[in-house]
Amino acid sequence: MIAEDLGRLFEIGFNVGILAYIQQNQLNHRFGDLYQCDLQALRFPQLHRRIVDRANVINDSDSKIIAKWSIFFLQKGFLSGLNFFREYLESTGWKQRKLEILYYQCNFCDDNSLGTLVKGEEQVFRDILSQLGNIKVDIGRYKQQGEFLRADTLMLLHNGKQFRILSVDLSVFSIKSAEDIKDLDNVEVIRQLLLSEISYLRSKSVFSGLSIDTGTDTTKLGLTFSEGIARYFTAFKRKDKESVKLIQAASYAHSFYEFLRQHSLLQEADPVMFSIMGYTDRGVSAMSVNRENLDILNTCHRIYKQQQSGQAIVEARQQVLRIVKRKAAESFVNGKTFINSLLAVPPDTTTLVTHQERVTGFFNSSGEVPPQLMAQLGLSGSLDLRSAHTALIKTALTNDNPYLFLTGNPGIGKTTTIVEFLKQHLDDGFLFFYVSPRKNVNKDVIEKFKSQPGESLGGSIAAPLENHGLFCINTNADIIPLLSL
C-alpha cells in the first residue's frame, strides 16, 4: 500500500512540474484554473497523515521518516515533470508562441489525493473533458482499464497543421514495501540506496535502452513491429518494468485517438505524432509512433486490455526462446549443438562450455601483410595491415586525384592517418571538415590534432595548436538549426 501511495505523490509532483512549466512560459491552453483550484485544496499534512494511517504506523519517528520520503517523491516528481516537458517541447522544434495545448489530462482528486480531496469520479472526468467543448461522452466506457480516462498524463498539442498526442504512465518501483522505507538522514542508508540503484542499472542489458521511433513510414522499408512487440511484451511482462508502463501509456493513446476521431475532433488526414512514455522513478521506456503505424498502439491496447494468464506468458517466453535459439544457431558453425550446450548449463553453477570454429577470409589487423600482396600494392618492406593501410592513404593524398574515398573497418586508422598527414603539412594550409553522428568521435578528432608530449607537430615538439595557426570549431545537430533563427 505504501508503495502505491508514494507513487501517487510522484504522479502529483510530475504533473505539478508540467503545470509549472506551462505557467512559467505562458503556453496557450484550455484548462483554465481547473488544476489550480484542485491543487489549492491539497494539503501535505493531510496526505502524510493518510499514508501513515494506511501503513498502520504509530511510532512518531517512523512517521517522520515517511514524511521525508513523501517530500522526496513529490520533489522528484516535480523536477522530473518540469524537465521532461521542457525537453519534450524542445525536441519537437515547435515555436512555443504558436503552440496550443488543446487538452491536458491529469488528476489530483479522489484516489490520486489519497482520499483527501473527494469530488467524485464522474465530476472529475467531466471537468477534464470540458476542455474539448460541449460533447457527449460515454464516461462509463472510457474509464475502463486501458481507456484514456485512466491515463496519468495525457495531452493533445497543436502547432500549425501538426498534432501530437503525449501519453505518460507513471509509477514508483524503487519502493516496494514498508521495509524499504529507511531514514534518509542516515548516510549508510543513502549509500545502500545508491548501491541498489547502481546494481539495478548494471542488471539491465544494453538492449533495455532501445526505443521505437517510427517517425518515417516504415512500411516502405518492409518493417513491421506489431507481431514482434506483442510476443516480446507478453513474454517479458512484469509489474516492475518500465515496459509495462509503456504498454499502458500506448493503450491510453490508442483509446484517446479513437475517441477524438469518433467525435470529429481529429480528422483522418490530420498529421499526428504519438509520443508514448513509460516513466518511473528509475527509468524511462519510450515510443514515437506516426499515424501509419497505429497498429503498434492497437497491439499495446489489446495486450493491456486482455490480461494474459500465467500459462500464456510461459508459452510466449518459450516462443521467444525458440526464436533466439534458431537465430543464434544460424550464427555459428554447428550452432545448434553449441546453443543446446549453453541452455543445458544448470543454474547457480560454473560450467565450462567450449566451442571452436574456423573463420575463413579473416585477416588480423596486427598481422603482417603477405609479400605477394605488398608487391601488388606497390609497397615494400614488412608492414602490418594498419601500417600498410596508412601508407596507401598517404600515397593517395599526395597524388593529383581531387577525390579520395576511404573504406575500412572501424579502428583501421582512416581518420588517424588523415589527421597525421595534415599535421605534417601545416604550412601548406588546409580546411578540414569532419562530420560524424557520434559526438565522441568528433571530440576525438580535435584531440588527435593536439600535440602530445614527445610527439612532433609540424616539426616542433609538443607545440600548442595555436602556435601553428590551427583553429578548431565543433557543433552538433541541436545547435545548427538555431543559426537560422
C-alpha positions in Angstrom: 0.0 0.0 0.0 2.8 2.5 0.9 4.5 2.0 -2.5 1.3 2.8 -4.3 0.7 5.9 -2.1 4.2 7.2 -2.7 3.6 6.5 -6.4 0.5 8.8 -6.2 2.8 11.6 -4.8 5.3 11.0 -7.6 2.4 11.4 -10.1 1.2 14.6 -8.3 4.7 16.1 -8.4 5.2 15.1 -12.1 2.1 16.9 -13.2 2.7 19.9 -11.0 6.1 20.2 -12.7 4.4 20.2 -16.1 1.9 22.8 -14.9 4.7 24.9 -13.6 6.5 24.9 -16.9 3.2 25.8 -18.7 2.7 28.7 -16.3 6.3 29.9 -16.4 6.3 30.0 -20.2 2.7 31.2 -20.6 1.8 28.5 -23.0 -1.7 28.6 -24.5 -4.1 26.1 -23.0 -7.7 25.4 -22.5 -7.9 24.0 -18.9 -8.2 27.4 -17.3 -7.8 27.3 -13.5 -9.2 23.7 -13.2 -6.0 22.2 -11.8 -5.0 25.3 -9.9 -8.2 25.0 -7.8 -7.6 21.4 -7.1 -4.0 21.9 -6.0 -5.0 24.8 -3.7 -7.3 22.3 -1.9 -4.5 19.7 -1.4 -2.6 19.8 1.9 0.6 17.9 2.5 -0.1 17.2 6.2 -3.3 15.5 5.2 -1.5 13.5 2.5 1.1 12.5 5.0 -1.4 11.5 7.7 -3.3 9.4 5.2 -0.1 7.5 4.2 0.8 6.9 7.9 -2.7 5.6 8.7 -2.7 3.3 5.8 0.7 1.9 6.7 -0.5 1.3 10.3 2.4 3.4 11.7 2.0 4.6 15.2 5.7 5.4 16.0 6.5 9.1 15.7 10.0 8.5 14.4 8.6 6.2 11.6 6.0 8.9 10.8 8.8 11.5 10.3 10.7 9.1 8.1 7.6 8.6 5.9 7.2 12.4 5.8 10.7 12.7 4.4 10.1 10.0 1.7 6.8 11.7 0.8 8.6 15.1 0.3 11.3 13.3 -1.6 8.9 11.7 -4.2 6.9 15.0 -4.5 10.1 16.8 -5.3 11.5 14.1 -7.6 8.2 14.0 -9.5 8.1 17.8 -9.8 11.7 18.0 -11.2 11.0 15.1 -13.5 7.9 16.6 -14.9 9.4 20.1 -15.2 12.5 18.9 -17.1 10.7 16.2 -19.1 8.1 18.6 -20.6 10.8 21.3 -21.3 13.0 18.8 -23.1 10.0 17.2 -24.9 8.9 20.6 -26.3 12.4 21.4 -27.4 12.6 18.1 -29.2 9.6 18.9 -31.3 11.2 22.0 -32.8 8.0 23.9 -32.4 7.9 27.6 -31.5 6.3 27.9 -28.2 4.3 31.1 -29.1 2.5 29.0 -31.8 1.9 26.0 -29.5 -1.5 25.3 -28.1 -2.4 22.6 -25.5 -5.9 21.6 -26.7 -6.2 19.0 -23.9 -4.3 18.2 -20.8 -5.5 15.4 -18.5 -4.2 14.8 -15.0 -5.9 14.2 -11.7 -5.3 15.5 -8.2 -8.6 14.2 -6.7 -10.1 11.1 -5.1 -7.6 8.2 -5.2 -4.8 10.4 -6.5 -5.2 12.7 -3.5 -5.3 9.6 -1.2 -8.9 10.4 -0.5 -8.1 13.9 1.0 -9.9 15.7 -1.9 -13.1 14.0 -3.0 -15.0 15.3 -6.0 -16.4 12.0 -7.3 -15.1 10.2 -10.4 -17.9 11.3 -12.6 -17.4 15.0 -11.8 -13.6 14.8 -12.2 -13.8 13.4 -15.6 -16.5 15.8 -16.8 -14.4 18.7 -15.6 -11.4 17.4 -17.5 -13.4 16.7 -20.7 -14.8 20.2 -20.7 -11.6 21.3 -22.4 -12.9 19.6 -25.6 -16.2 21.6 -25.6 -19.7 20.6 -25.2 -19.7 17.0 -26.3 -21.4 13.9 -25.0 -19.0 11.3 -23.7 -19.7 7.8 -22.5 -17.6 8.1 -19.3 -18.5 4.6 -18.3 -16.8 3.2 -21.4 -13.7 5.4 -21.3 -12.9 4.9 -17.6 -12.4 1.2 -18.1 -9.0 -0.4 -17.9 -6.9 0.6 -20.9 -9.1 3.5 -21.8 -7.8 7.1 -21.9 -9.6 8.5 -18.8 -7.3 6.2 -16.8 -4.1 7.9 -18.1 -1.8 9.6 -15.6 -0.7 12.3 -18.0 -2.3 12.8 -21.4 -2.0 15.7 -23.8 -3.2 16.8 -27.2 -0.9 19.5 -28.6 -1.3 21.6 -31.7 1.1 23.7 -33.8 0.1 24.9 -37.2 -1.2 21.9 -39.1 0.6 19.4 -36.8 -0.8 17.5 -33.8 0.9 15.5 -31.1 -0.6 13.1 -28.6 1.6 12.7 -25.5 0.8 9.8 -23.1 2.8 9.1 -20.0 2.2 6.4 -17.5 3.9 6.9 -14.1 5.0 4.6 -11.3 7.4 4.2 -8.4 9.5 0.9 -8.4 12.3 1.7 -6.0 10.0 1.3 -3.0 8.0 -2.0 -2.9 7.0 -2.3 0.8 7.3 -0.6 4.2 10.5 -2.5 4.8 12.1 -0.3 2.1 11.4 2.9 4.0 14.6 3.8 5.8 15.8 7.0 7.4 17.1 9.3 4.7 19.2 11.2 7.2 21.3 8.2 7.7 24.4 8.3 5.4 24.6 4.5 5.3 21.0 4.3 4.2 21.8 6.7 1.3 24.8 4.7 0.4 22.8 1.5 0.3 20.1 3.2 -1.8 22.7 4.3 -4.3 24.3 0.9 -4.5 20.9 -0.6 -5.0 20.2 1.7 -7.9 23.6 1.1 -9.4 23.0 -2.7 -9.1 19.7 -2.3 -10.9 21.2 -0.3 -13.7 24.0 -2.9 -14.1 21.5 -5.7 -14.3 19.9 -4.1 -17.4 21.3 -5.1 -20.7 22.3 -2.6 -23.4 19.1 -3.5 -25.2 16.9 -2.2 -22.4 17.8 1.3 -23.6 16.3 0.8 -27.1 13.4 3.0 -28.2 11.0 2.6 -31.1 10.8 5.5 -33.4 8.6 5.3 -36.5 9.0 8.9 -37.5 9.3 7.8 -41.1 7.0 5.5 -42.9 8.4 2.1 -42.0 6.0 0.3 -44.3 8.1 1.5 -47.2 11.1 -0.3 -45.7 9.2 -3.5 -45.2 9.3 -3.2 -41.4 6.5 -4.5 -39.2 6.6 -4.2 -35.4 3.3 -5.3 -34.0 3.6 -9.1 -34.0 7.1 -9.0 -32.5 6.1 -6.4 -29.9 3.1 -8.5 -28.8 5.3 -11.5 -28.4 8.0 -9.6 -26.6 5.8 -7.7 -24.2 3.8 -10.8 -23.3 6.9 -12.9 -22.7 8.7 -10.3 -20.5 5.7 -8.8 -18.9 6.4 -7.9 -15.2 4.8 -5.4 -12.9 8.1 -3.7 -12.0 9.2 -3.0 -15.5 9.1 0.3 -17.4 7.9 -1.7 -20.5 4.7 -2.4 -18.7 4.1 1.3 -18.1 4.9 1.8 -21.8 2.2 -0.7 -22.8 -0.3 1.1 -20.6 0.6 4.6 -22.0 0.3 3.3 -25.5 -3.1 1.8 -24.7 -4.3 5.1 -23.4 -3.0 6.9 -26.5 -4.8 4.5 -28.8 -8.1 4.9 -26.9 -7.8 8.7 -26.9 -7.1 8.9 -30.7 -10.1 6.7 -31.4 -12.2 8.9 -29.2 -11.0 12.1 -31.0 -11.7 10.5 -34.3 -15.1 9.3 -33.3 -16.1 12.9 -32.1 -14.5 14.5 -35.2 -12.0 16.4 -33.1 -9.3 15.0 -35.3 -9.7 14.1 -39.0 -8.2 11.1 -40.7 -6.0 13.3 -42.8 -4.6 15.3 -39.8 -0.9 14.6 -39.3 -0.5 13.2 -35.8 2.6 12.0 -34.0 2.2 9.9 -30.9 4.8 10.2 -28.0 4.5 7.3 -25.6 6.4 7.2 -22.3 6.6 4.6 -19.5 8.1 6.8 -16.8 9.2 5.6 -13.4 11.5 6.8 -10.6 14.3 4.8 -12.0 13.9 4.7 -15.8 12.0 5.6 -19.0 10.8 3.5 -21.9 9.6 5.4 -24.9 8.0 5.1 -28.3 7.5 7.6 -31.1 4.8 6.4 -33.4 3.3 8.1 -36.5 -0.2 7.6 -37.9 1.0 5.0 -40.4 2.0 2.7 -37.5 -1.1 2.8 -35.4 -1.1 -1.0 -35.3 1.6 -0.7 -32.7 -0.7 1.2 -30.4 -3.5 -1.2 -31.1 -1.3 -4.1 -30.2 -0.4 -2.5 -26.8 -4.1 -1.7 -26.2 -5.0 -5.3 -26.8 -2.2 -6.6 -24.6 -3.2 -4.4 -21.7 -7.0 -4.9 -22.1 -6.6 -8.7 -22.3 -4.6 -9.7 -19.2 -2.7 -12.8 -20.1 -2.8 -15.9 -17.9 0.4 -17.3 -16.4 0.2 -20.1 -18.9 0.0 -17.6 -21.8 3.1 -15.8 -20.5 5.0 -19.1 -20.2 4.1 -20.0 -23.8 5.2 -16.6 -25.1 8.5 -16.9 -23.3 9.1 -20.3 -24.8 8.2 -18.9 -28.3 10.7 -16.1 -27.8 13.4 -18.6 -26.6 12.8 -20.7 -29.7 13.4 -17.7 -31.9 16.6 -16.8 -30.0 17.8 -20.4 -30.3 17.2 -20.5 -34.0 18.8 -17.2 -34.8 21.8 -18.0 -32.6 22.2 -21.4 -34.1 22.4 -19.8 -37.6 25.2 -17.6 -36.5 27.7 -20.3 -35.6 29.1 -23.4 -37.2 27.4 -26.4 -35.5 25.4 -23.7 -33.8 22.5 -25.9 -32.7 24.9 -28.1 -30.7 26.6 -25.0 -29.2 23.3 -23.4 -28.2 21.9 -26.6 -26.7 25.0 -27.0 -24.5 24.6 -23.4 -23.3 21.0 -24.0 -22.4 21.9 -27.2 -20.6 24.0 -25.4 -18.1 22.4 -25.8 -14.6 21.6 -22.7 -12.6 23.8 -21.3 -9.9 26.9 -23.3 -11.1 30.0 -22.6 -13.0 30.2 -24.8 -16.1 32.8 -24.7 -18.9 31.3 -24.7 -22.4 33.8 -25.0 -25.3 33.0 -24.1 -28.9 35.6 -23.9 -31.7 35.2 -22.9 -35.3 37.5 -21.6 -38.1 36.6 -18.3 -39.8 37.8 -18.0 -43.4 38.6 -14.8 -45.1 39.7 -13.1 -41.9 42.9 -11.1 -41.6 44.3 -9.8 -38.3 44.9 -6.1 -38.4 48.1 -6.5 -36.5 49.2 -9.4 -38.7 51.9 -9.0 -41.4 50.8 -8.4 -44.9 51.9 -11.2 -47.2 54.8 -10.3 -49.6 52.8 -11.0 -52.7 50.0 -8.6 -51.7 52.7 -6.0 -50.7 54.1 -6.2 -54.2 50.6 -5.8 -55.8 50.0 -2.7 -53.7 53.4 -1.2 -54.6 54.6 -1.3 -51.0 58.0 -2.5 -49.8 59.4 -3.9 -46.6 57.5 -5.6 -43.8 54.2 -3.9 -42.7 51.2 -5.0 -40.7 47.7 -4.3 -42.1 47.2 -1.0 -40.3 50.6 0.3 -41.3 50.0 -0.8 -44.9 46.6 0.9 -44.9 48.2 4.1 -43.6 50.9 4.1 -46.3 48.4 3.7 -49.1 46.3 6.6 -47.8 49.3 8.9 -47.5 50.3 7.9 -51.1 46.9 8.7 -52.4 46.8 12.0 -50.5 49.9 13.2 -52.3 48.9 12.5 -55.9 46.8 14.7 -58.1 43.4 12.9 -57.7 40.9 15.5 -56.4 38.8 12.9 -54.5 39.7 10.1 -52.2 37.1 7.7 -50.9 38.2 5.6 -47.9 36.5 2.5 -46.6 37.5 0.1 -43.9 36.5 -1.4 -40.6 36.2 0.8 -37.6 39.6 1.3 -35.9 41.6 0.6 -39.0 43.1 4.1 -38.9 41.3 6.1 -41.6 40.8 9.3 -39.6 44.0 9.0 -37.7 46.0 8.7 -40.9 44.4 11.8 -42.4 45.0 13.8 -39.3 48.6 12.8 -39.1 49.0 13.7 -42.8 47.6 17.2 -42.2 49.7 17.7 -39.1 52.8 17.1 -41.3 51.6 19.7 -43.9 50.6 22.5 -41.7 52.5 25.1 -43.7 50.5 24.2 -46.9 47.2 25.3 -45.2 44.0 23.3 -45.3 40.3 23.3 -44.5 39.3 20.0 -42.8 35.6 19.5 -42.5 34.6 16.4 -40.5 31.1 15.1 -39.9 30.1 12.2 -37.8 26.9 11.1 -36.0 29.0 10.3 -32.9 29.9 13.2 -30.7 32.8 11.2 -29.1 34.4 10.7 -32.5 34.1 14.4 -33.2 35.8 15.3 -30.0 38.5 12.6 -30.6 39.4 14.2 -33.9 40.2 17.5 -32.2 42.2 15.6 -29.6 44.2 14.0 -32.4 45.3 17.4 -33.6 46.6 18.3 -30.1 50.3 17.6 -29.8 51.2 15.1 -27.1 54.4 15.3 -25.1 57.3 14.0 -27.2 55.2 14.0 -30.3 56.1 16.1 -33.3 53.6 18.5 -34.7 54.8 20.1 -37.9 58.4 19.7 -36.8 58.1 21.1 -33.3 57.9 19.1 -30.1 54.8 19.4 -28.0 53.9 22.8 -29.5 50.5 24.2 -28.7 47.9 24.2 -31.5 47.6 27.9 -31.7 51.3 28.3 -32.5 50.6 26.5 -35.8 47.6 28.5 -36.8 45.1 25.7 -36.1 41.6 26.8 -35.4 39.0 24.2 -34.4 35.3 24.6 -34.2 32.8 21.8 -33.3 29.0 21.9 -33.2 26.0 19.5 -33.1 22.6 18.9 -34.7 20.8 20.8 -31.9 22.8 24.0 -32.3 22.9 24.2 -36.1 19.1 24.9 -36.6 19.5 27.8 -34.2 21.7 29.6 -36.7 18.7 30.2 -39.0 16.7 32.0 -36.2 
